[in-house]
Amino acid sequence: MLKTSSQYSPPRMLDRLHRDDLDLFEARAIVFSKMGQHRQALEIYVFKFKDPVKG
């Protein structure tokens, strides 16, 4: 839903996703990407998931 929907505000959604919750890292990366902050999204994939291809 985060990847395809335009019915939410990415900055507001990012505020709701706890940054220390391991289960929410991918959601945070998707929202960062939607906001055009691709570097932050890539950092999550590379440093948290150790999978740059996934991003």
Summary of the structure (lengths in Angstrom):
residues: 55
radius of gyration: 10.5
end to end distance: 16.2
largest distance: 30.3
contacts: 125
relative contact order: 0.16
helix: 56%
strand: 0%
